[in-house]
Amino acid sequence: MSKSRELVQWTLYVLGLCSFGFILAYFMPSIGAVMKQTAIYQMVIQPTPDGLILPLGLGQMMMIGICLVLLYLGIVKKFEPLLLIPIAFGGMLSNIPGTGLTEPGGLLYVLYHMGIENGLFPLLIFMGVGAMIDFGPMLANPKTALLGGAAQFAIFGTFLGAIALSKYIPFLDLSLPQAASIAIIGGADGPTSIFLASKLAPELLGAIAVVAYSYMALVPVIQPPIMRACTTKQERLIEMTQLRTVSKTEKIMLPIVVVLLTALFVPMALPLVGMLMFGNLLKESGVADRLADTAANSLINIVTMVLGLSVGSKMSAELFLTSTTLAVLFLGVLAFSVGTASGVLMAKFLNLLPGAKINPLIGSAGVSAIPMAARVSHKLGQEENPNNHLLMHAMGANVSGSLGSAIAAGILLALCG
């Protein structure tokens, strides 16, 4: 009886296998067509374009891994999450083949061409930033404007250095527009970096945006060692007096005067400077609170999301995994470090002149990482002297650095555009 039951079971098993094989054979063309649409299949069969340092499929998987790391840094470590999360998610989407998102008509393609290629999104963000910042500390102590200006030396120094290096390093073949786009990272201003790269070197946009915002997020790590190396303990102990009160008339006149002077001397910088000053005028006028609130909150939040996704679309393996990306990483941190040191050294120079002494620590805030760089200056000052309150003084250098990076971008655009 047991043998008969076993025979029946084996017969049913064989019949089942045959039936499954018949069904599989019947539907094989459809299954094959579905398999060919999967991302894994397309990663394997894709040819690798010239210039990539890895096979394209492997590069796409690596870029997805990098994007996951960026998401971790943004969500868990809170490194510039408002932009790092959209950029990383957009980069992940752009490296999955077969979605059509980055092809003509796709969502990421449309967003990029609608708001990045023509510079719209960075300009709208600059307007929102203008509606949030206060130029009062800079007006109260005009010397801090010189600190913001000094930090821009790094941009032009890196620009010249990148051109020089490209002549001696075989794989580093940078054009003038590419060198300018990399150099602007030294200003530590994300929207300005994106604006200039989109105009001069869109093929480097993804790398430049990620590097710029990553280094901005690492301000508390990168800047303090440089600040300590460039100053003595005695200089770090310098106490600064309370700033004077700035009148409403001064604050209203500033954006108007700055726009007119920019139009006369650096007209190519007017889009960035103009939007920054327009947002600030909305805030300081006191009669357009609804517009100022919209620019500083709802509008900038919406634009930040779509800008991040658009920038992420340029993080595809074809554009990112090149030898030039390595140059962006190296030259970017060099420019950022030099910008920090330049502001500190300018403060030390000003202390050689008659007048009230400046704590050199606030010079590091001349880079445009608002308000993080100013907070780092204040924190380091209080570590040396708990009675030292440098935040507002550092904000003067910080906001002037934002203005200075926009003007520097206009100069580079005029030179290389």
Beta strands, then each sheet from edge to edge (+ up, - down):
end
